[in-house]
Amino acid sequence: MNKSSIFICIPFLLLVPFLCLNAQNDQSSSNAYKKRVLETAEVDFLSSYYSQDGDNAAVTGGIGSEALTDATGTILVSIPLNDDDVLTIDAGISAYTSASSSNVNPFDGKGAADPYVASSGASRSDIWTNVSIGYSHSSDDRNDIWSVNVSIASEYDYFSAGVGGSYTKLFNEKNTEVSIKGNVFMDSWTPIYPSELRPFYGGNGVNNILFTQYTLTGNTDYNPRFIPFKTKERNSYSIGIGFSQILHKNIQAALALDFVQQEGLLSTPFQRVYFGDIDDSFIQNFHLADAVERLPDTRYKIALGGRLNWFVNAYTTVRTYYRYYFDDWGINSHTASMEIPIKIANKFTLYPSYRFYNQTAADYFRPYEKALSTDNYYTSDYDLSKYSANQFGIGLTYTDIFTKAHIWKFGLKSIDVKFYKYDRNTTFQSTILTAGFKFVMD
């Protein structure tokens, strides 16, 4: 049995004792009415199209095209097992094409190698797949909710397996809610390194065919610092604590505290770094890497966030959010957002939104050619740089609680379409269009 089969089987093994217990309880329980947690099966179809561009690609050491497109499709199925238990299955696939990752090997022979021009190599595109299975159980009075979940995800050079669980307690006539959740992810890399570095570990260096079929310019004594990573695993552990309180019939507040610890290979093997104290070497228009990104093998993250939702009237709601984040790599960030759902017709709601974000740079971030060969850690990934960003969004939701439209035995409950425009104070910008369709079984 392969790993995927093992992880898919685990949740069903976990469910057996719960299902048996619930069957016994059903037989011995009274006939008193109890509202089901989920009345009928629900199916969500979700899709998105994402596009980005910029001039600070990490694959090419902080310069070069960041152009990328990604199309994603997801199906989420929620199945009531009985009055108290719900099984969810979430499966998705994502296909992307990236100008920057194509330049892991820029020497495809179909034009001069250039960090601003996409290569036609195999690394220019990939497919990511994910399957997650969850189970939740609610107490008879609906004041206690337990859940467990397992997941697997895979792409060409990466595999991830995760397991998690949560417990939620409602009291004070369900006006107060406290929750705790935990997750563990065990990931493994199949490291892919920049093509010009590979001959320098157990190979023949500058005598490799790459350097004999092309002319080496600039520093012709090209001798990069390259040793493959010893560790290929990455483990992540997270704990989250949540608190929600209804302050008024029209106002709800919530707080969340999250802790994350990561260990293992936290560097991305194919992201180049250029040293400022070493002369540059080129093939065609492409600057050859001096090294790959090197980051510590541990990282601690802490985030504290709060929400305040105000039901203004039957037509308008205001949803606000703030989060403060910091980690031991030196990043501190602030996130603030607001969404104002406006009911514009009986079945239609408009969702304008705005989000602001800013962060400090990681201690190990160095722009193009600013790292030194004497540094222990270095990265030119602008996701770890100092920047601020604005995101504007607009969405429209159609809701029909009577599900008049049907496909086979399923009634269409809602359609949700949203568009977001994101801009950093660098050259990076992106857009994303999402669409969701919710069906319920009659």
Buried (B, 14 or more C-beta within 10 A) or exposed (E): EEEBEEBBEBBEEBBEEBBEEBEEEEEEEEEEEEEEBBEEBBBBEBBBEBBBBBBBBBBBBBBBBBBBBBBBEBBBBBBBBBBBBBBBBBBBBBBBBBBBBBBBBBBBEEEEBBBBBBBEBBBBBBEBBBBBBBBBBBEEEEBBBBBBBBBBBBBBBBBBBBBBBBEBEBEEEEEEBBBEBBBEBBBBBEBBBBBBBBBBEEEEEBEBEBBEEBEBEEEEEBEBBBEEBEBBEBBBBBEBEBBBBBEEEEEBBBEBEBBBBBBBBBBBBBBBBBBBEBEBBBBEBBBBBBBBBBBBBEBEBEBEBBBBBBBEEEEEBBBBBBBBBBBEBBBEBBBBBBBBBEBEEEBEBBBEBEBBBBBBBBEBBBBBBBBEEEBEBBBBBBBBBBBBBBBEBEBBBBBBEEBEEEEEEBBBBBBBBBBBEBBBEBEBBBBBEBBBBBBBBE
